Amino acid sequence: IAMYRLSCQLIGHSEDVRAVTRGQGFFGTASRDKTAVVWTKSDTGTSFNIDVTLSGHAGFVSAICFIPPSQDHARGLLATGCIDKLIRIFDPQLQDPIQLLSGHDANVCALAAGQFGTLLSGSWDCTARVWLNGKTVMKLEGHTAAVWAVDMIADHGLMLTGSADKTIRLWRAGTCEREFIGHEDCVRGLAVISSSEFLSCSNDTSIRRWKVTGECVQIYYSHTAYVYCVAPVLNGPADFVSVGEDRTLRVWKDDNCVQTVTHPAQTVWCCTSLENGDIITGANDGVIRIFTHSPSRAAPESEVQAFHQQIAAQQVPSNQVGDLKLSDLAGPEALERPGAKDGQTKVVKVDGKPEVYQWEAASQSWQKIGDVVNAVGSGRSQLLHGKEYDYVFDVQLDMDTRSQSGPPLQLGYNTSEDPWFAAQRFLQDNELSPLYLDQVANFIIERTKGATIGSAQPMVSDPFTGGSRYVPPSVADVASRPPPPPPSGQPFSDPLTGGSRYVPSYSQPPPVQAPSQPAAQSQATALTNPYFPKTTVLTFDTVTNIDALFLKLAEFNNKADTSQKLSDATLHRLKEVVSFHADPPHMSSQMDEVAIAAIDQLLQWPEEIVLPGLDIMRIIVRGARGNDHLCQQGDALVERLKLLARSGSGTANCMMALRLMSNLFSHPGGCQLLLSKRQEILLHISSLADSNKGVQIALCSLVLNFAVELHKMTVSSGVTDLLTALAVVLFHQIDTEAAFRALVAAGTVACIGEEARAQAISLDIHQAASTYLSVADPKKVGECARLLIDRLTA
């Protein structure tokens, strides 16, 4: 079989390339940089040029597909799926969309085109939709988690959906005819290879081949991490290709992986083939790469060498290659012996440092793919057959008589388990004699001697205030502490008039106590993660100037309609109540019918004058009586606050409405109301991620409060909407303080249980968190991101 080698590398995106599609005479790519790009062949050479950049997306673009030509569109069309919940239809020659399709309630992450202009879409909202002439003609419901993958067997009118619920469903005319069960983790990709068979790939590291009648006829193992995409090869020497989080493209022929192409990136997200059999990949470094089986289309040798040098410069965590004892490693002379198969890896000691090499069958040589760095316990564990282990060892036994084409014997071990138990599992899984038990167990003990997991330094700073030594405040301390000043750089002008008298408080919630830990958890472990799970809600309590607040209220009261005006006596009484803001129990005792009637009236003021009323309600709901009364309005209150918490209502109103909702969590009535309406609230507010810093912080504080309350309930069934909102927010480049609160919220949800953790992984929360790993100021952001990734991938 002809081997693939680099043809060209294309630079056109600034962030991850998440999807690629083949058109007629062009191909399209979609990226987290909020664009899709149409690429056409250059006039000279083997490269491609940007023809059109498709714009108008309000967030990262998750999916792209080619819609075949029709009478009206001779070149065909392109459809994109976006985190803003919309599908956009483009003429590939035009920059702006010619049609918007609205219907999904969350990120549209998968698209496939069928006959006669039909389009199939999958979404984080757990549904798939069939579109025709711009309208939903069928809604496919039944999956219980995000629908990550879709495809069509158009000749038979069949549709396929793959989900984070680990299942694949076959649909005909809107009805589910069959469910395919076998994958042990999220189904991430589907590819129809004939009218009777299709492929699927999964986070369980496997690829499966299925018959549409329901049988799984083949399982393919070669990847060592999540497999994100699988695609058939047209007119080429291979059957299909796959890519994943192990940073490789793998080429498959006759049920075997015949070539492994490592990329100089952390993740390879997508792949497809061109008509000539060449392969396109898209990776997290924003680069599109094309690999060819034809020598005439191969890149110049200098470019190929530069590509290999990029790969060699990568850092490979040691937990991806097994435990390493530097003194036991062979030197470069070990590379003189040829590898057994393409993609085999070997770690050798070069100049006193461990380097990892991969056997390349095409050149019959070992190629360096990175320098090994000590990362045990600080990143993803190594995956073996869909399960994660701290160590995975290659084991060679004399009685191993399997052919070289089969997978090697591998042993997975976690430091938390008994070595003899792991050895017994290994022997049973491989049908080996129990006489090997002591030998294998002693092998594990010797190879893992002295290994420790999770030895991070204790952290004692308050994650929400950044104090150098945080001591949880007593009740007396909190009550007596003066309000903190607004952050430096915040404007003090009146957002409504430009005056300097009244400013809605821009300060953040006061210091919060470090999260409590289970009694059985050691103090050392507790200190390594002061961020989550968080067990107390955040509220916005500070009032900077009550006199200024009520001067502005009186000014706006004069502008209100006669029926909505408050009397001078009512304004005076309301000010007395708010003046007790530092002592919510005392404030509750001050609430009377006059004050209650006043807040009912303020809530209905027009948007242009409602801001000081919202600020007053933010204060009042900290008291039990004000909170309970306002929540008695139920649906009407939620709808009113949603109306005010939107970009069209103005930034100040939006921020204050979100802060008011956060403070409603102060008492059980508010908690109950907001939790009962969490689906519609979270769906609504997630669209505000592109707002300014103040809105983002208020938004993420509200989301964090939802996480705290769901964690108290210890149920995973209601976290999908919350995790979807968190994914949307974190994938935007938001303010670091807002990002920190969102990361804490995600970590708190992940601590609810295994089901919640799995749902977070299925929505790529760990990938979203990785974009904040490099944040060093404040350092709590990067630290929290690392802890969240470790929690999700451990």
C-alpha positions in Angstrom: 0.0 0.0 0.0 1.2 3.5 -0.9 2.0 5.5 2.3 0.8 9.0 2.9 3.2 11.9 3.3 2.8 15.7 3.8 1.5 17.6 0.8 0.9 21.0 2.2 0.0 23.0 5.4 -2.6 25.7 5.1 -2.8 28.7 7.5 -6.1 30.5 7.5 -7.7 30.1 10.9 -6.5 31.6 14.2 -8.0 28.9 16.4 -9.0 25.2 16.4 -10.2 23.7 13.1 -13.2 21.7 14.2 -14.7 20.4 11.0 -13.9 19.9 7.3 -16.1 19.0 4.3 -15.3 18.2 0.6 -17.2 20.2 -2.1 -16.9 20.1 -5.8 -13.7 21.8 -6.8 -13.1 23.1 -3.3 -13.3 22.2 0.4 -14.5 24.0 3.5 -13.3 24.3 7.0 -14.9 25.5 10.2 -13.1 26.9 13.2 -13.5 28.2 16.7 -12.4 31.6 15.4 -16.0 32.2 14.4 -15.3 31.7 10.6 -15.6 29.1 8.0 -13.2 29.1 5.0 -13.6 28.0 1.4 -10.3 26.7 -0.1 -9.6 26.2 -3.8 -6.6 24.7 -5.6 -3.8 27.2 -6.4 -2.9 27.8 -10.0 0.5 26.5 -9.4 1.8 23.7 -7.2 -0.1 21.4 -5.0 -1.4 23.9 -2.4 -4.7 25.6 -1.8 -5.7 29.2 -1.4 -8.4 30.9 0.6 -11.2 31.7 -1.8 -13.9 33.0 0.6 -14.1 33.5 4.3 -17.7 32.8 5.5 -18.6 35.3 8.2 -21.6 36.3 10.4 -21.2 33.6 13.1 -21.8 34.8 16.6 -19.6 32.1 18.2 -17.3 29.3 17.3 -18.3 27.2 14.3 -18.7 23.5 15.2 -19.8 21.9 12.0 -19.7 22.3 8.2 -21.1 20.2 5.4 -21.5 20.4 1.6 -25.0 20.4 0.1 -24.8 18.9 -3.4 -25.7 21.1 -6.5 -29.2 21.8 -7.4 -30.9 23.7 -10.3 -30.7 26.9 -8.3 -27.2 26.4 -7.0 -24.9 24.9 -9.6 -21.8 24.8 -7.3 -23.8 23.5 -4.3 -24.1 25.1 -0.9 -22.3 25.0 2.4 -24.1 24.7 5.7 -22.4 25.6 9.0 -23.5 24.8 12.6 -22.6 27.3 15.3 -22.6 27.5 19.1 -25.1 30.4 18.7 -27.7 27.6 17.9 -28.1 28.6 14.3 -27.4 26.9 11.0 -26.3 29.2 8.2 -26.5 28.4 4.6 -23.9 29.9 2.3 -23.3 30.2 -1.4 -19.6 29.1 -1.4 -18.8 32.2 -3.5 -20.4 34.7 -1.1 -19.2 35.9 2.3 -22.6 36.4 3.9 -25.2 33.6 4.6 -28.2 33.5 2.3 -30.4 31.7 4.9 -30.5 31.2 8.6 -32.1 28.0 10.1 -33.4 28.4 13.7 -34.8 25.7 15.9 -32.1 24.1 18.0 -31.7 25.2 21.6 -27.9 24.7 21.9 -24.8 24.3 19.9 -25.3 22.8 16.5 -22.3 20.4 16.4 -23.0 18.0 13.5 -24.4 18.3 9.9 -25.0 15.9 7.0 -26.7 16.5 3.7 -29.0 14.2 1.9 -31.0 14.1 -1.3 -33.2 16.8 -2.7 -31.7 19.5 -0.5 -32.4 17.8 2.9 -30.2 18.6 5.8 -29.7 16.6 9.0 -28.4 18.4 12.1 -27.3 17.3 15.6 -27.1 19.4 18.7 -26.1 19.7 22.3 -29.9 20.0 23.0 -30.0 16.2 22.7 -32.0 16.3 19.4 -31.5 16.0 15.7 -33.5 17.8 13.1 -34.3 17.2 9.4 -34.5 20.4 7.4 -36.0 21.1 4.0 -36.5 24.4 2.3 -35.4 26.2 5.4 -37.8 24.6 7.8 -37.8 21.7 10.3 -39.7 18.8 8.8 -38.8 16.2 11.5 -37.4 16.5 15.0 -35.6 13.3 16.1 -36.0 12.9 19.9 -34.8 10.0 22.1 -31.2 10.6 22.9 -30.5 11.6 26.5 -27.3 13.6 25.8 -25.7 15.7 23.1 -26.0 14.4 19.5 -22.4 14.7 18.4 -22.6 12.9 15.1 -25.1 12.5 12.2 -25.0 10.9 8.7 -27.4 9.7 6.1 -27.9 6.6 4.0 -29.8 8.6 1.4 -30.6 5.8 -1.0 -32.7 4.0 1.6 -34.1 7.1 3.4 -32.2 6.2 6.6 -30.6 8.6 9.1 -28.0 7.9 11.7 -27.4 9.8 15.0 -24.6 9.3 17.5 -24.7 10.6 21.0 -22.9 11.3 24.2 -25.3 8.8 25.7 -23.0 6.1 24.1 -25.7 5.0 21.6 -26.3 5.2 17.9 -29.8 5.4 16.5 -31.2 4.5 13.1 -34.2 6.6 12.0 -36.7 6.3 9.1 -39.3 8.9 8.5 -38.8 10.4 11.9 -39.1 7.1 13.8 -36.2 5.3 15.6 -36.1 1.9 14.1 -33.0 0.6 15.8 -30.5 1.4 18.6 -26.9 0.3 18.4 -25.2 -0.3 21.7 -21.6 -1.2 22.2 -19.5 1.9 22.7 -18.4 2.6 26.3 -18.2 6.3 26.0 -19.5 9.2 23.8 -20.0 8.5 20.2 -18.2 11.3 18.4 -18.3 10.5 14.7 -20.2 8.5 12.0 -19.3 7.6 8.5 -21.5 5.7 6.0 -19.3 3.4 3.9 -22.0 1.5 1.9 -25.7 1.2 1.7 -25.6 -1.5 4.4 -22.6 -0.5 6.7 -21.3 2.4 8.6 -18.4 3.3 10.9 -18.5 5.0 14.3 -15.8 6.4 16.6 -15.9 7.2 20.2 -14.2 8.6 23.3 -13.6 5.0 24.3 -10.7 5.0 21.8 -12.3 2.5 19.5 -13.8 2.5 16.0 -16.6 0.1 15.2 -18.0 -1.1 11.9 -21.8 -1.9 12.0 -24.4 -3.4 9.7 -27.6 -1.4 9.5 -29.4 -4.5 10.7 -27.7 -4.0 14.1 -24.6 -6.2 14.2 -21.2 -4.8 15.1 -19.0 -6.8 12.7 -15.6 -5.3 13.7 -13.9 -3.3 16.5 -10.7 -1.4 15.6 -8.2 -0.5 18.3 -5.1 1.6 17.7 -5.8 5.1 19.0 -4.7 5.8 22.6 -7.1 8.6 23.3 -10.5 10.0 22.2 -11.3 9.4 18.5 -13.1 12.4 17.2 -13.6 11.7 13.5 -13.7 8.8 11.0 -14.0 9.2 7.2 -14.0 6.9 4.2 -11.2 7.4 1.6 -12.2 8.0 -2.0 -10.1 6.7 -4.8 -7.1 6.1 -2.5 -5.0 3.2 -1.2 -6.8 3.1 2.1 -10.3 2.1 3.3 -10.8 4.9 5.9 -8.9 7.3 8.1 -9.4 8.5 11.7 -8.1 11.2 14.0 -8.2 12.0 17.7 -6.8 13.4 20.8 -3.6 11.4 20.6 -2.6 13.9 17.9 -2.5 11.3 15.1 -4.1 10.6 11.8 -4.4 6.8 11.4 -4.8 5.1 8.0 -6.8 1.9 7.9 -6.7 -0.9 5.2 -8.1 -4.4 5.4 -9.1 -4.0 9.1 -5.6 -3.0 10.1 -4.0 0.4 11.0 -1.3 0.6 8.3 0.0 4.1 9.0 0.2 6.5 11.9 0.8 10.2 11.1 1.6 12.2 14.2 0.8 16.0 14.1 2.6 18.9 15.8 -0.5 19.7 17.8 -2.4 18.6 20.9 -5.6 17.4 19.2 -6.6 16.5 15.6 -10.3 17.2 15.4 -11.4 16.3 11.9 -10.5 14.6 8.6 -11.9 13.8 5.2 -10.6 12.8 1.8 -10.4 14.6 -1.5 -11.6 13.0 -4.7 -8.0 12.0 -5.5 -7.6 10.1 -2.3 -5.6 12.7 -0.5 -6.4 13.3 3.2 -7.3 16.6 4.9 -6.9 17.1 8.7 -7.8 20.0 11.0 -6.1 20.4 14.4 -6.2 22.6 17.5 -3.3 24.7 16.3 -5.5 26.1 13.6 -3.6 24.5 10.7 -5.1 22.5 7.9 -2.8 19.7 6.6 -3.1 17.7 3.4 -1.4 14.3 3.1 -1.0 12.6 -0.2 -0.3 9.1 -1.5 1.1 10.4 -4.8 4.8 11.3 -5.0 3.9 14.0 -7.5 1.8 15.9 -4.9 4.2 15.5 -2.0 5.7 18.5 -0.4 9.4 19.4 -1.0 11.8 17.4 1.2 12.7 20.6 3.1 9.1 21.2 4.1 8.7 17.5 5.1 11.8 17.8 7.3 10.5 21.0 8.9 7.2 19.2 9.6 9.1 16.3 11.4 11.1 18.8 13.3 8.0 20.4 14.6 6.7 17.1 15.8 10.0 16.2 17.4 9.9 19.5 19.4 6.6 18.5 21.1 6.5 17.6 24.7 5.0 14.2 25.5 3.7 13.6 29.1 5.3 10.5 30.6 1.9 9.1 31.5 1.2 8.7 27.8 4.1 6.3 27.3 4.1 4.5 30.7 6.2 4.8 33.8 9.8 5.6 33.1 13.0 4.9 35.0 15.7 6.9 33.2 18.4 4.5 34.4 16.6 1.6 32.7 16.1 3.2 29.3 18.2 2.0 26.4 20.3 4.4 24.4 20.0 5.4 20.7 21.4 2.0 19.7 17.9 0.6 20.4 16.7 2.5 17.3 18.9 0.3 15.1 16.4 -2.5 15.4 13.4 -2.0 13.1 9.9 -1.7 14.5 7.3 -4.4 14.4 4.6 -2.3 12.8 3.8 1.3 11.8 3.0 3.5 14.7 4.9 1.5 17.3 6.5 3.8 19.9 9.7 3.4 21.8 11.3 5.6 24.5 15.1 5.9 24.5 17.7 7.9 26.4 19.5 10.5 24.3 22.0 12.8 26.0 20.6 11.8 29.4 17.0 12.7 28.5 14.1 10.5 27.5 12.8 10.9 23.9 9.9 9.1 22.3 10.2 7.7 18.7 7.6 6.2 16.4 8.3 3.6 13.7 7.4 4.9 10.2 6.9 1.9 7.9 7.0 4.2 4.8 10.6 5.2 5.4 11.5 2.1 7.4 12.9 4.4 10.1 12.2 5.7 13.7 11.0 9.2 13.7 11.2 11.4 16.9 7.7 12.6 18.0 8.6 14.4 21.2 10.5 14.8 24.4 9.1 13.0 27.4 8.3 15.3 30.3 7.3 14.1 33.8 3.6 14.7 34.0 2.3 11.8 36.2 -0.8 13.0 37.9 -0.9 16.4 36.1 -2.8 15.5 32.9 -4.8 12.8 31.1 -4.2 9.2 32.2 -3.2 6.8 29.5 -6.2 5.0 27.8 -6.4 1.3 27.3 -9.4 -0.2 25.6 -11.5 2.8 26.6 -10.5 2.8 30.3 -8.0 5.2 31.9 -5.0 4.2 33.9 -2.0 5.9 35.5 0.3 3.5 33.8 0.0 1.2 30.7 2.9 -1.3 30.2 3.8 -3.4 27.2 4.2 -7.0 28.4 6.1 -9.6 26.4 5.5 -13.3 27.4 7.0 -16.3 25.7 3.6 -17.9 25.3 2.3 -14.9 23.3 1.7 -16.6 19.9 -0.4 -13.9 18.3 0.6 -12.5 14.9 2.5 -9.3 14.7 -0.6 -7.6 13.1 -2.6 -7.9 16.4 -2.4 -5.4 19.2 0.4 -6.1 21.8 -0.3 -7.3 25.3 -0.8 -4.3 27.4 -1.4 -4.0 31.1 -3.2 -1.1 32.7 -2.6 -0.1 36.3 -3.8 2.6 38.7 -1.8 3.5 41.7 -4.9 3.3 43.8 -5.4 -0.5 43.2 -3.7 -3.6 44.5 -0.9 -4.8 42.1 -2.0 -8.4 42.5 -5.6 -7.4 41.6 -4.3 -5.6 38.5 -2.1 -8.6 37.6 -5.0 -11.0 38.0 -7.2 -8.8 35.8 -4.5 -8.8 33.1 -4.2 -12.6 33.1 -7.9 -13.1 33.0 -8.4 -10.6 30.2 -5.7 -12.2 28.1 -6.6 -15.9 29.1 -3.1 -16.5 30.5 -2.1 -19.0 33.1 -2.5 -17.9 36.8 1.1 -19.2 37.3 2.2 -15.8 36.0 0.4 -13.9 38.8 3.4 -13.2 41.1 5.7 -12.5 38.2 3.3 -9.9 36.8 2.4 -8.3 40.2 6.1 -8.0 41.1 6.7 -6.4 37.6 4.1 -3.8 38.4 5.6 -3.1 41.9 9.1 -2.7 40.4 8.0 -0.4 37.6 5.9 1.9 39.8 8.2 2.1 42.8 8.0 5.5 44.5 5.3 6.9 42.2 3.0 9.4 43.8 -0.1 11.0 42.3 -1.5 14.5 43.0 1.4 15.9 45.0 0.6 19.6 44.2 1.7 22.2 46.7 -0.9 23.3 49.2 -2.7 26.5 48.3 -3.9 28.9 50.9 -5.1 32.0 49.0 -8.7 32.9 48.7 -9.7 32.0 45.2 -12.3 34.8 44.9 -10.4 37.7 46.4 -6.8 36.7 45.7 -5.6 37.4 49.3 -2.2 36.0 50.0 -3.3 34.1 53.1 -7.0 33.4 53.2 -8.7 32.7 56.5 -12.4 31.9 56.3 -14.1 34.9 58.0 -16.4 34.6 61.0 -19.9 35.8 60.9 -18.9 38.8 63.0 -16.0 39.6 60.6 -18.4 39.6 57.6 -21.0 41.7 59.3 -18.4 44.3 60.4 -16.3 44.5 57.2 -16.7 47.7 55.3 -17.8 47.4 51.7 -14.8 47.0 49.4 -14.2 49.7 46.8 -14.9 49.2 43.1 -12.1 47.5 41.1 -9.5 49.9 39.7 -10.3 51.1 36.3 -14.1 50.8 36.7 -16.0 53.8 35.5 -17.9 55.8 38.2 -20.2 57.7 35.8 -23.9 57.1 35.9 -24.6 54.6 33.1 -27.9 56.3 32.4 -27.1 60.0 32.4 -23.3 60.2 32.6 -23.5 61.9 36.0 -21.3 60.9 38.9 -23.9 60.6 41.6 -25.4 57.1 41.3 -23.4 54.1 40.2 -24.7 50.5 40.4 -22.2 48.6 42.6 -19.4 47.1 40.5 -17.7 45.4 43.4 -17.7 41.6 43.6 -19.1 39.3 46.2 -17.2 39.4 49.5 -14.7 36.7 50.3 -16.1 33.2 50.5 -15.1 30.3 52.6 -13.0 27.6 51.1 -15.2 24.6 50.1 -15.8 22.0 52.8 -14.4 18.6 52.1 -15.8 15.2 53.0 -14.7 14.0 56.4 -12.8 11.0 55.0 -10.7 13.2 52.7 -7.2 14.0 54.0 -6.2 17.5 54.8 -3.4 17.4 52.3 -5.7 16.5 49.5 -8.2 19.2 50.5 -5.5 21.8 50.4 -4.6 21.0 46.8 -8.0 22.1 45.5 -9.5 25.1 47.3 -11.7 25.9 44.3 -14.4 23.2 43.9 -16.8 21.7 44.8 -18.1 25.1 46.0 -20.8 24.7 48.7 -22.0 28.2 49.2 -23.6 30.6 46.8 -22.2 33.9 45.7 -24.2 37.1 46.2 -23.8 40.7 45.3 -24.2 42.5 48.6 -22.3 45.9 48.4 -24.1 49.2 48.3 -21.7 52.1 47.8 -24.0 55.1 48.3 -27.6 54.7 49.4 -28.3 58.5 49.2 -27.1 58.6 45.6 -29.2 55.5 44.8 -32.4 57.1 46.1 -31.7 60.5 44.5 -31.6 58.7 41.2 -34.7 56.7 42.1 -36.5 60.0 42.9 -35.4 61.5 39.6 -36.7 58.6 37.7 -39.8 58.4 39.8 -40.7 61.9 38.4 -40.4 60.4 34.9 -42.7 57.5 35.6 -46.3 57.4 34.5 -48.7 58.6 37.1 -50.0 55.1 37.7 -46.4 53.9 38.5 -45.2 56.8 40.6 -44.3 56.2 44.2 -45.3 58.7 46.9 -42.7 60.6 48.9 -43.7 58.6 52.0 -43.2 55.3 50.1 -39.8 56.4 48.9 -38.8 57.4 52.5 -40.0 54.1 53.9 -38.2 52.1 51.1 -35.0 53.9 51.9 -35.3 53.0 55.6 -35.6 49.3 54.6 -32.7 49.4 52.3 -30.5 51.1 54.9 -30.5 47.9 56.8 -28.7 46.2 53.9 -25.7 45.2 56.1 -28.0 43.0 58.3 -30.4 41.0 56.1 -32.3 39.4 59.1 -32.9 43.0 60.4 -33.9 44.1 57.0 -36.5 41.4 56.8 -38.0 42.5 60.0 -38.3 46.0 58.5 -40.2 44.9 55.4 -43.8 45.9 55.6 -46.7 46.2 53.2 -45.6 49.6 52.0 -42.1 48.4 51.0 -43.6 45.2 49.4 -46.0 47.2 47.3 -43.2 49.5 46.3 -40.9 46.8 44.9 -43.9 45.3 43.0 -44.3 48.7 41.4 -40.6 49.2 40.6 -40.4 45.9 38.8 -42.8 47.1 36.2 -41.1 50.4 35.5 -40.0 50.8 31.8 -36.6 49.6 30.8 -35.1 53.1 30.5 -35.8 53.9 34.2 -35.9 50.5 35.9 -32.2 50.3 36.8 -32.2 51.8 40.3 -35.3 49.7 41.1 -33.4 46.6 40.1 -30.5 47.6 42.3 -32.9 48.1 45.3 -34.5 44.7 44.6 -31.0 43.1 44.5 -30.5 44.4 48.0 -33.9 43.5 49.4 -34.0 39.9 48.2 -31.0 39.2 50.5 -33.6 39.3 53.3 -36.0 36.4 53.6 -39.3 38.3 53.5 -38.4 40.4 50.4 -37.1 37.2 48.7 -40.1 35.2 49.5 -42.5 37.9 48.4 -40.8 38.6 45.1 -40.7 34.8 44.3 -44.4 34.5 44.8 -44.7 36.1 41.4 -43.3 32.8 40.0 -43.3 32.7 36.2 -44.0 36.4 35.8 -40.9 37.3 37.8 -38.7 35.0 35.7 -40.1 36.3 32.4 -39.6 39.9 33.6 -36.0 39.3 34.6 -35.2 37.4 31.4 -36.6 40.4 29.4 -34.3 42.7 31.3 -31.3 40.4 31.1 -30.8 40.7 27.4 -28.5 42.8 25.3 -31.4 44.9 23.9 -32.3 46.1 27.4 -28.9 47.8 27.9 -25.7 46.6 29.6 -26.5 48.1 33.0 -30.0 46.5 33.2 -28.7 43.2 31.9 -26.0 43.1 34.6 -28.3 44.1 37.4 -31.0 41.6 36.4 -28.4 38.8 36.5 -27.1 40.0 39.9 -30.7 40.1 41.2 -31.2 36.5 40.1 -27.9 35.5 41.8 -29.1 37.1 45.1 -32.4 35.2 44.8 -30.4 32.1 45.7 -30.0 33.6 49.2 -33.1 31.9 50.5 -35.0 28.6 49.8 -37.9 30.3 47.9 -35.5 31.9 45.4 -33.6 28.6 45.0 -36.7 26.6 44.4 -38.1 29.1 41.8 -34.8 29.4 39.8 -34.1 25.7 39.9 -37.6 24.9 38.6 -36.9 27.3 35.7 -33.3 26.5 35.1 -33.6 25.2 31.6 -35.2 28.3 30.2 -33.0 30.6 32.3 -29.7 28.9 31.3 -30.7 28.7 27.7 -31.5 32.5 27.7 -28.4 33.8 29.6 -25.9 31.7 27.7 -26.3 34.0 24.8 -24.9 36.8 26.8 -21.3 35.4 26.8 -20.2 38.1 24.3 -21.2 41.0 26.7 -18.8 43.2 28.7 -16.9 42.2 31.8 -19.6 43.2 34.3 -22.3 41.2 32.5 -19.9 38.2 32.1 -19.1 38.1 35.8 -22.7 38.4 36.8 -23.6 35.7 34.3 -21.0 33.3 35.6 -21.8 34.0 39.2 -25.4 33.0 38.5 -24.3 29.9 36.7 -22.0 29.1 39.7 -25.0 29.4 42.0 -27.0 26.9 40.0 -24.0 24.5 40.2 -23.8 24.9 44.0 -27.5 24.1 44.5 -27.4 21.1 42.1 -24.3 19.8 43.9 -26.2 20.0 47.2 -29.0 17.9 45.6 -26.4 15.3 44.4 -28.4 14.4 41.3 -26.9 14.2 37.9 -30.1 14.2 35.9 -30.5 17.9 35.8 -27.0 19.1 34.9 -27.2 18.9 31.1 -28.6 22.4 30.7 -26.1 23.8 33.1 -23.1 22.1 31.5 -24.3 23.2 28.0 -24.4 26.8 29.2 -21.0 26.4 30.8 -19.6 25.0 27.5 -21.0 28.0 25.6 -19.6 30.5 28.0 -16.1 28.9 28.4 -15.6 28.5 24.7 -15.9 32.3 24.4 -12.9 34.4 25.3 -14.4 35.8 28.4 -12.9 38.0 31.2 -10.6 36.0 33.5 -12.7 36.5 36.6 -15.8 35.4 34.8 -13.9 32.4 33.4 -12.7 31.5 36.9 -16.3 31.4 38.2 -17.3 29.3 35.3 -14.4 26.9 35.8 -15.4 26.6 39.5 -19.0 25.9 38.5 -17.9 23.2 36.0 -15.7 21.6 38.7 -18.6 21.7 41.2 -20.9 20.0 38.7 -18.2 17.4 37.9 -18.0 16.5 41.6 -21.7 15.6 41.7 -21.0 12.1 40.4 -19.7 10.0 37.6 -22.7 10.7 35.3 -22.2 14.4 35.7 -18.5 14.1 35.0 -19.2 12.0 31.9 -21.7 14.6 30.6 -19.1 17.3 31.1 -16.6 15.4 29.1 -19.2 14.7 26.4 -19.6 18.5 26.0 -15.8 19.0 25.7 -15.7 21.0 28.9 -12.1 19.8 29.4 -11.2 21.2 26.0 -12.8 24.5 26.8 -10.9 24.7 30.1 -7.6 24.0 28.3 -7.8 27.5 26.7 -7.3 29.0 30.2 -4.3 26.9 31.3 -1.9 29.6 30.2 -3.6 32.4 32.3 -1.0 33.4 34.9 -2.6 36.6 36.1 -4.5 35.9 38.2 -2.9 32.5 38.6 -6.1 31.0 40.1 -7.6 30.8 36.6 -4.8 28.6 35.2 -4.7 26.5 38.4 -8.5 26.0 38.5 -8.4 25.0 34.8 -5.7 22.4 35.4 -7.6 21.0 38.4 -10.8 20.8 36.4 -9.1 19.0 33.5 -7.5 16.6 35.9 -10.9 15.9 37.5 -12.6 15.3 34.2 -9.8 13.2 32.6 -8.6 11.3 35.7 
